[in-house]
Amino acid sequence: MKVFGVMALVAVLGVAAFGQAKKGIEGVWQLSEITMTGKYAMTMKITQPSVYIFTKRHFSKIYVASDKPRPVLDDYAKASREEIYSIFVDGIDASGGTYEFAGGKMTLRPTVAKSPSDMAAGTWVSYAVTFAGDTATLTPEDSNTGPNKKSIFFKLTRVE
C-alpha cells in the first residue's frame, strides 16, 4: 500500500511540474514587436517569420526584417540588384553563438552572423531582459563598441 501511495504522489508531482509555465530565456521564441522611442518613435507588430532559440549556453536567431513578405521571383538570374539586395541583404537578419544570462542581463557572443563584422573576435552585445508571462522584452544596453544610443525594445513571445 505504501508503494502505491508513493507512486501516486510521484505521478501527481510530475504532472504538476510538467504543467507549469517555462521560466527564463531557455526555449523557442518569436519576435512579436519592436518599439522605438525618441525622435523616430513607433511600435511595429511583427508579422513576418522569425525564430529565436536559446539552449543552456547557445542561441540562434533569424528573422525577416520587414513588415511584408520578401518577394519570390520567377527568375533570380534576371533580378535587379535592388531586388536581390532587398531579399537577401535588407530582408533578413541572422546570427548564432553563445550567451550568458544572469541577474536580468543577457550577453550574446555571435560566432556566425549574416554580417561578418558581427562575428569578429571579441564581438558581444548585452540586453536587459524582463519577463511577463510568455513574453520577454530585450533592451540593448551596450556592446563591444560602447553603450547603446538607440531607445529600442524587442518583444519576444515564447512558442515552446
Residue pairs with C-beta under 8 A, 6 or more apart in sequence:
21 133
21 134
22 158
23 131
24 101
24 131
25 54
25 101
25 106
25 129
25 136
26 54
26 55
26 56
27 53
27 54
27 158
27 159
27 160
28 51
28 52
28 53
28 158
28 159
28 160
29 51
29 52
29 53
29 54
29 136
29 156
29 157
29 158
29 159
30 46
30 49
30 50
30 51
30 52
30 156
30 157
30 159
31 46
31 50
31 52
31 63
31 154
31 155
31 156
32 45
32 46
32 135
32 155
32 156
32 157
33 43
33 44
33 45
33 46
33 154
33 155
34 43
34 44
34 46
34 152
34 153
34 154
34 155
35 42
35 43
35 44
35 152
35 153
35 155
36 42
36 43
36 150
36 151
36 152
36 153
37 151
37 152
38 150
38 151
44 67
46 63
46 67
47 67
47 68
48 63
48 64
48 65
48 66
48 67
48 68
48 69
49 63
49 64
50 61
50 62
50 63
50 64
51 60
51 61
51 62
51 63
52 59
52 60
52 61
52 63
52 156
53 59
53 60
53 61
54 99
54 101
57 98
57 99
58 96
58 97
58 98
58 99
59 96
59 97
59 98
59 99
59 108
60 95
60 96
61 93
61 94
61 95
61 96
62 92
62 93
62 94
63 92
63 93
63 94
64 70
64 91
64 92
65 90
65 91
65 92
65 93
66 90
66 91
70 86
70 87
70 91
70 92
71 83
71 86
71 87
73 79
73 83
73 87
76 84
79 87
92 114
93 114
94 113
94 114
95 108
95 110
95 112
95 113
95 114
95 118
95 119
96 110
96 111
96 112
96 113
97 108
97 109
97 110
97 111
97 112
97 113
97 119
98 108
98 109
98 111
99 106
99 107
99 108
99 109
100 106
100 107
101 107
101 129
104 128
104 129
104 130
105 126
105 127
105 128
105 129
105 141
106 126
106 127
106 129
106 138
107 124
107 125
107 126
107 127
108 124
108 125
108 126
108 127
109 123
109 124
110 118
110 119
110 123
111 119
112 119
113 119
117 123
122 144
123 143
123 144
124 143
124 144
125 140
125 142
125 143
125 144
126 140
126 141
126 142
126 143
127 138
127 139
127 140
127 141
127 154
128 138
128 139
128 141
129 136
129 137
129 138
129 139
130 136
130 137
130 139
131 137
134 157
134 158
135 155
135 156
135 157
135 158
136 155
136 156
136 158
137 153
137 154
137 155
137 156
138 153
138 154
138 155
138 156
139 152
139 153
139 154
140 148
140 150
140 152
141 147
141 148
142 148
